[in-house]
């Protein structure tokens, strides 16, 4: 099955949200507490983050992702904030993701992911650049 990844125009984000909310809710559980599902919804509906959907030939949604953009002095990063669905991140879909990010001025695409997802992304063309570690200040003090 071939999937097509496409950005959802912000004016259709609210109508699309109920179709992808469950997929993103599963992924948000691994977000580290930096945002909630309601935060994602707010950022998507206000155009601060871009909602993407992966659909088949019959327009059935099989996956969804949310991308934010981070500007650095030497690059613009398309950052995959959250993604969910089954069988979505393959080379074909990643190629589309890269094209969409480039159309928004991105020079790189990045994502933070669990080890199992990192392996999947590596098979689709991503390379592991670093490992993120953190300590929760409320628990540390």
C-alpha positions, -999 to 999 in steps of 0.1 A, spaced: 0 0 0 13 34 -10 6 63 13 6 100 5 17 125 31 1 159 29 -1 189 52 -36 199 64 -43 236 58 -49 253 91 -85 262 80 -92 224 79 -73 215 111 -103 215 134 -123 193 110 -94 169 106 -85 167 143 -111 141 154 -98 118 127 -62 119 140 -66 126 177 -64 90 188 -32 84 168 -16 115 183 -28 107 218 -9 74 217 23 92 206 18 121 231 22 96 260 59 96 251 63 133 249 80 137 282 54 160 296 65 190 275 30 193 260 -4 177 263 -28 166 236 -47 199 242 -15 218 236 -9 200 203 -45 207 192 -42 244 201 -9 248 183 -22 230 152 -55 250 151 -37 283 155 -12 274 127 19 274 150 24 237 143 16 219 110 -6 189 109 2 162 84 -18 131 74 -8 99 56 -36 86 34 -41 57 11 -56 58 -24 -91 59 -9 -82 89 14 -83 67 45 -59 81 71 -33 57 83 -11 80 102 -5 116 113 23 138 124 28 173 137 57 194 127 70 226 142 98 248 128 129 260 147 151 287 133 188 286 141 215 310 127 227 284 101 196 263 96 158 260 98 147 227 113 114 210 105 109 192 139 85 163 141 69 170 174 45 140 175 35 112 151 12 82 152 -2 55 131 9 21 117 34 16 90 38 52 82 75 60 84 90 43 54 114 57 28 85 68 5 67 88 33 99 102 47 108 115 12 74 133 12 80 146 47 114 161 36 98 177 5 70 193 26 95 206 52 117 220 24 87 238 9 84 256 42 121 266 41 135 238 63 171 228 57 169 197 80 142 175 95 146 162 131 126 142 155 130 130 191 120 94 194 122 63 215 148 37 206 123 15 187 111 44 166 147 56 160 155 22 144 124 26 122 134 61 112 170 50 105 157 24 80 138 53 63 169 75 59 173 93 92 206 91 110 210 92 148 227 125 157 227 125 195 208 112 225 187 135 246 187 130 284 169 151 310 162 155 346 129 168 359 138 197 382 107 191 404 119 156 411 156 165 415 152 192 441 
